[in-house]
Amino acid sequence: MSVNVAAHPPAAETDPEALGWMRGFPPAPERTITFQNGSFRSFPELRWAWSNVRQLVPTVNVWRGAGPASVLPREDHDIGAVASTTMDGRPMTFAKMLEETYTDGIAVLHRGKLIYERYFGALKPHKPHIAMSVTKSFTGVLAGMLVAEGKIDPQAPVTDYVPELKASAFTDARVHEVMDMTTGLEYTEVYTDKNSHVWGLRRANGMAPIPPDYDGATTIFEFLIAQKKQGEHGKAFAYKTVNTDVLAWIVRRVSGLTLSDLLSERIWTQIGAEEDAHYHVDRIGTESGGGGLSTTLRDLARFGETMRNRGRFNGRQIVPSQVVEDIARGGDPEKFKPAGYTTLPGASYRNQWWVTHNAHGAYMARGVHGQGIYIDPRAEMVIARYASHPMAGNAANDPVTLPAYMALAKALMAGG
């Protein structure tokens, strides 16, 4: 379970501020990052890009509302020296973990108090950072809220809500199979394979340029209706972003709102977010419900604290408690096992959240390059983290981050 950090220059040498990316009017050609040439996805350029998505692609706002920002009480603790051991047996400290995993920002809440907050690279407290697939967990919660209100039936066929999918792989899928990613799809999601279907999705959702000779889908909806079935629905978990984009389509249909307006109305205005969030959009203005949300770090932490408190935050019940409890209980570990996540033994996936089933009942929202919300109910701890790791898959982060999170939880429980 080695992280193989030696293959990449250390975080300090790839700091986007020190390297001077996008500085000057105009920036020097060798310091310019663009969407069209794909440089925004290259390392180390992505260390700037993930904190500046709005300068690269079209976005739509998620309004924070007109009210005041909710208070995050502060009680600073220097937890940098908290010791852990990585999954491959190396001694580690919390501060060293942040450096080794190319952290852009981290906020730790304990019993609702902000005890630790650090920013690195291009990220600042007021700047949104792309959440990548942490976005999925927001979509899952919005769907769960509509389920709790009786507006979505998890047992219903997907096509009851989106008949346009009748000729696709989803024609005989049920909503709960999309929510828990147990559909049988031909679609592949291998970030290191340029021929993987995920690149077609990225072209469709606006996060990859369209090559001159390309004849594939150029919107999210076009991409979804062309999906083909492989295997059976309901048998096994397989992590595939198209499920979340189908769920987002259902959520839009049922609510009659765009995803950005629904998130604003149901969550962002309710938690007392400090800043607007935003989604990147495809070529007809449709939000990427599977990976397009950008938020500030503290607002991400507010959402995590809402979940830890069973949906209650800012003096109100924002998410029905049964929605959070259903997620925290998790899905079927036997369906999860075939996916082969060696860093998550015994885990499951439930309504777009990763559930560890560890001794603390921790569950997570996760995104490529190291984005995450880690909720430890037993330790009353929430960790919100943004990062720009050179490797997309979280197998590069987990061996270092997950032991550090558990060690911190134990230290906080012990009063350390």
PyMOL commands that set and color helices and strands:
alter all, ss='L'
color gray80, all
select helices_A, chain A and resi 5-7+11-14+16-19+29-31+39-41+46-49+53-55+94-100+134-148+158-160+163-165+169-172+175-179+197-205+220-225+241-255+259-268+297-308+321-329+333-339+368-370+394-396+398-413
alter helices_A, ss='H'
color red, helices_A
select strands_A, chain A and resi 59-62+83-85+91-93+103-110+113-119+129-130+277-280+293-295+312-313+316-317+348-350+353-355+363-367+371-376+381-387
alter strands_A, ss='S'
color yellow, strands_A
deselect
rebuild
show_as cartoon
